[in-house]
Amino acid sequence: MMMMMMFELRCGSCYPKTFVGVNAALACIDASIAVLAFYQLMRIHARNSHLGWTRQKVFHLIIGSSNVGYFFYFVLTLVAACKGWLCWSHSCGFIVMAFPKILFLAAFLLLLSFWVDLCHQTNDEDDEDEECSPREALLERTSNKPHSNADSHRRCCPFRIVHVGSRQKIVILVTALIFVLMIASTILIWIGMRRNPIDSEVVARVYVDFSAAVTLLLGGALACYGLVLFLKMRKVRSERASSEMRKVAGLAIVSVLCFTSSALVALFTDIPMLYDWNHEHVDGVYTSLLLILYYFIGSSIPSAIVLWVMRELPPAIAVNIVEESRTIAFIHDSSVSIHPQTWAAAASSQNQVSRASPI
């Protein structure tokens, strides 16, 4: 069905063939990324369903949802242009264009929050809101209150009720503010289509520029904290630390290059506003190259890199096994001259540094 639709669009005169082909290719790429993300999410949940929403699961869910949104945007942009959908060029197209970008920014804001946790974990040891280490579950476990109706609710819901970390709350707040701004811009665009002083194109342009500025700041923040984390992990001599260093360096470099390219395209061209097909003069080759630079390099590649870095499945743990204590157990030997508490603290610290993951 989808292939027939794409063939009809190529044969039509709505857009140049090069532009239609690039849109079709981008739609297929994003659909593939979404399928991989949701497939991996199901595999991860099957391995540790009792842990609730871990960082791995949340990243796969957000990235998969973002790429589903991009897939519908590319397909509906071509269909709306050929079918003459008025709503699409007013506000519907703006929503479908902006929503996947919000999810994409949320995923990398979440990544930034974990890098901040890792860089400042020694300073937050006494903070009650940061009880779990960066390699624990993404959204912290439920409070240790006596169970009342929680156990009965878990039988109906496969995921635990979660408590969000303090820095992750900031990510949720920033994402919610961007979403509210998008809704407000949509309403203004809809009102501006009638006879009034509001210019819909100016409203959309302001939102796109704001989103590009957030992307640039996010890329710079990931570069700074990636460098700090990289320098910290250089001091650890282990194979695990070397692997994590490569992940951090790769993600930081990709974020800077990809986010900068997409932000510059958004600031100096009208590529993000191609949904307004009535006012956009499409040059086949030039517009197609900008599309590749903005969407493929700016969002598809970073999403694929994150999925590749987080591809390892967690170890399978039986649900009925009691959770392992955070204190290292040992057998006291009178021949050992080192104080037991000092040895346990040192071993626990070394184990935490060597096993901590940046995402």
Secondary structure as GFF3:
##gff-version 3
##sequence-region A 1 359
A	DSSP	alpha_helix	2	11	.	.	.	ID=ss1
A	DSSP	alpha_helix	17	47	.	.	.	ID=ss2
A	DSSP	three_ten_helix	49	51	.	.	.	ID=ss3
A	DSSP	alpha_helix	55	83	.	.	.	ID=ss4
A	DSSP	alpha_helix	86	87	.	.	.	ID=ss5
A	DSSP	pi_helix	88	92	.	.	.	ID=ss6
A	DSSP	alpha_helix	93	119	.	.	.	ID=ss7
A	DSSP	three_ten_helix	121	124	.	.	.	ID=ss8
A	DSSP	three_ten_helix	128	130	.	.	.	ID=ss9
A	DSSP	alpha_helix	150	156	.	.	.	ID=ss10
A	DSSP	alpha_helix	166	192	.	.	.	ID=ss11
A	DSSP	alpha_helix	200	234	.	.	.	ID=ss12
A	DSSP	alpha_helix	239	268	.	.	.	ID=ss13
A	DSSP	three_ten_helix	271	273	.	.	.	ID=ss14
A	DSSP	alpha_helix	284	291	.	.	.	ID=ss15
A	DSSP	pi_helix	292	300	.	.	.	ID=ss16
A	DSSP	alpha_helix	301	309	.	.	.	ID=ss17
A	DSSP	alpha_helix	340	355	.	.	.	ID=ss18
###
